[in-house]
C-alpha cells in the first residue's frame, strides 16, 4: 500500500479525491433531498403552528382585552345610569313624602276645624237648651214665688210667659251692659 501512495506522488490532504467528492456530494444531495421532502415540511408545519399559536394568542388576547374594555365601559355606563336613576327615585320619594306630609297637615287642619266647628255648634245648642230650661225653671220658681207673695195662683200661662220673658230680657240687658263696661 505504501507503494501506491508513493507512485502517485505527494497528494494534498486538503483536496479530496474526485471520486470521493462525487460520491460525497451525491450522498449529501440524497440525504438533503430526503430531509427536505420529509423533515422540512414537518418543521415548517410546526413553525407555522407555533407562529399561529403565538400570533393567534396575541390576537385573542387583544380581542379579549378589547372586549373587556368594552364590557367595562358598558358596566360604567350602566352603573352611572343606575346611580342617576337611584338619585331620581330618591328625589321623587322626597317630593312625594313632602307632598304627603303637606296633605296630612291640611287634612289634620280640616279635621281640627270641623271638630272645633262641631264643638262650637254643640256648645251653642247646649247653651240654648240650658237657657230654655233655665228660663222655664226660673219662670216656674218666679211664678211660685210671686203666687206666694201675692197670695193667689198665677197659673195663666200666657201671662206667666210674658212676665218671665220681660224679667229674663231685663237680666240679659243688664248683663250685656256690664260686659260692655268692662
URBELPE-V316504 format. One record per backbone hydrogen bond with DSSP energy under -1.0 kcal/mol. NH is the residue of the N-H (numbers start at 1). CO is the residue of the C=O. If there is no record, write none. Layout:
BEGIN
nh->NH co->CO
nh->NH co->CO
END
This chain:
BEGIN
nh->5 co->1
nh->6 co->2
nh->7 co->3
nh->8 co->4
nh->9 co->5
nh->21 co->17
nh->22 co->18
nh->23 co->19
nh->24 co->20
nh->25 co->21
nh->26 co->22
nh->27 co->23
nh->28 co->24
nh->29 co->25
nh->30 co->26
nh->31 co->27
nh->32 co->28
nh->33 co->29
nh->34 co->30
nh->35 co->31
nh->36 co->32
nh->37 co->33
nh->38 co->34
nh->39 co->35
nh->40 co->35
nh->43 co->39
nh->44 co->40
nh->45 co->41
nh->46 co->42
nh->47 co->43
nh->48 co->44
nh->49 co->45
nh->50 co->46
nh->51 co->47
nh->52 co->48
nh->53 co->49
nh->54 co->50
nh->55 co->51
nh->56 co->52
nh->57 co->53
nh->58 co->54
nh->59 co->55
nh->60 co->56
nh->61 co->57
nh->62 co->58
nh->63 co->59
nh->64 co->60
nh->65 co->61
nh->66 co->62
nh->67 co->63
nh->68 co->64
nh->69 co->65
nh->70 co->66
nh->71 co->67
nh->72 co->68
nh->73 co->69
nh->74 co->70
nh->75 co->71
nh->76 co->72
nh->77 co->73
nh->78 co->74
nh->79 co->75
nh->80 co->76
nh->81 co->77
nh->82 co->78
nh->83 co->79
nh->84 co->80
nh->85 co->81
nh->86 co->82
nh->87 co->83
nh->88 co->84
nh->89 co->85
nh->90 co->86
nh->91 co->87
nh->92 co->88
nh->93 co->89
nh->94 co->90
nh->95 co->91
nh->96 co->92
nh->97 co->93
nh->98 co->94
nh->99 co->95
nh->100 co->96
nh->101 co->97
nh->102 co->98
nh->103 co->99
nh->104 co->100
nh->105 co->101
nh->106 co->102
nh->107 co->103
nh->108 co->104
nh->109 co->105
nh->110 co->106
nh->111 co->107
nh->112 co->108
nh->113 co->109
nh->114 co->110
nh->115 co->111
nh->116 co->112
nh->117 co->113
nh->118 co->114
nh->119 co->115
nh->120 co->116
nh->121 co->117
nh->122 co->118
nh->123 co->119
nh->124 co->120
nh->125 co->121
nh->126 co->122
nh->127 co->123
nh->128 co->124
nh->129 co->125
nh->130 co->126
nh->131 co->127
nh->132 co->128
nh->133 co->129
nh->134 co->130
nh->135 co->131
nh->136 co->132
nh->137 co->133
nh->138 co->134
nh->139 co->135
nh->140 co->136
nh->141 co->137
nh->142 co->138
nh->143 co->139
nh->144 co->140
nh->145 co->141
nh->146 co->142
nh->147 co->143
nh->148 co->144
nh->149 co->145
nh->150 co->146
nh->151 co->147
nh->160 co->156
nh->161 co->157
nh->162 co->158
nh->163 co->159
nh->164 co->160
nh->165 co->161
nh->166 co->162
nh->167 co->163
nh->168 co->164
nh->169 co->165
nh->170 co->166
nh->171 co->167
nh->172 co->168
nh->173 co->169
nh->174 co->170
nh->175 co->171
nh->176 co->172
nh->177 co->173
nh->178 co->174
nh->179 co->175
nh->180 co->176
nh->181 co->177
END
